[in-house]
Amino acid sequence: MANTKEIISQNEVDDLLRINEFIECDTQDSLLHELKQAILDSGKLDLDQWIELRDQLHEIEELIPHIDLIIKLKQE
């Protein structure tokens, strides 16, 4: 019987921490906070940046059904 160990690299840990900080709603580093700040101070972004932001948000919108499915499966 082989003894296997699951090892997570420092890069994977860093990525997980970044993801958690990014989605954490009560921090100033969260995605929601950054979007609100951009909208409140719309002069921070030029037109091309707004278009790129909207394109990226569209990609996120396409992922929402998959995220909903993951949530449903984890709840069951």
C-alpha positions as CSV (number, residue, x, y, z in Angstrom):
1,M,0.0,0.0,0.0
2,A,1.5,3.3,-1.1
3,N,1.6,6.2,1.3
4,T,0.5,9.2,-0.5
5,K,0.6,12.8,0.8
6,E,-1.3,15.7,-0.7
7,I,1.0,18.6,-0.8
8,I,0.0,22.1,-1.7
9,S,2.6,24.5,-3.1
10,Q,3.2,27.9,-1.8
11,N,1.9,29.3,-5.1
12,E,-1.3,27.4,-4.6
13,V,-1.7,28.8,-1.1
14,D,-1.0,32.3,-2.4
15,D,-3.6,31.9,-5.1
16,L,-6.2,30.6,-2.6
17,L,-5.5,33.6,-0.3
18,R,-5.8,36.0,-3.2
19,I,-9.1,34.5,-4.3
20,N,-10.4,34.7,-0.7
21,E,-9.4,38.3,-0.4
22,F,-10.9,39.1,-3.8
23,I,-14.3,37.8,-2.9
24,E,-14.3,38.8,0.8
25,C,-17.2,41.4,0.9
26,D,-16.0,43.4,3.9
27,T,-12.6,44.3,2.7
28,Q,-11.4,47.2,0.5
29,D,-9.7,44.7,-1.7
30,S,-12.9,42.9,-2.7
31,L,-14.2,42.8,-6.2
32,L,-17.5,44.4,-5.1
33,H,-15.6,47.2,-3.4
34,E,-13.4,47.9,-6.4
35,L,-16.4,48.0,-8.7
36,K,-18.3,50.4,-6.5
37,Q,-15.3,52.6,-6.3
38,A,-14.8,52.6,-10.1
39,I,-18.5,53.5,-10.5
40,L,-18.5,56.2,-7.9
41,D,-15.4,57.8,-9.4
42,S,-16.1,57.0,-13.1
43,G,-13.3,59.4,-14.1
44,K,-10.7,56.8,-12.9
45,L,-11.3,54.7,-16.0
46,D,-11.2,55.8,-19.6
47,L,-13.7,54.5,-22.2
48,D,-11.5,51.6,-23.2
49,Q,-11.1,50.5,-19.6
50,W,-14.8,50.6,-19.1
51,I,-15.4,48.5,-22.1
52,E,-12.7,46.0,-20.9
53,L,-14.3,45.9,-17.5
54,R,-17.7,45.2,-19.0
55,D,-16.3,42.4,-21.1
56,Q,-14.7,40.8,-18.0
57,L,-18.0,41.1,-16.1
58,H,-19.8,39.4,-19.0
59,E,-17.4,36.5,-18.7
60,I,-18.2,36.4,-14.9
61,E,-21.9,36.4,-15.8
62,E,-21.4,33.4,-18.0
63,L,-19.8,31.5,-15.1
64,I,-22.7,32.2,-12.6
65,P,-24.7,29.1,-13.6
66,H,-21.6,26.9,-13.0
67,I,-21.0,28.6,-9.7
68,D,-24.7,28.1,-8.7
69,L,-24.4,24.4,-9.6
70,I,-21.2,24.0,-7.5
71,I,-23.0,25.7,-4.5
72,K,-26.0,23.4,-5.0
73,L,-23.9,20.3,-5.1
74,K,-21.9,21.3,-2.1
75,Q,-25.0,22.0,-0.1
76,E,-26.4,18.5,-0.8
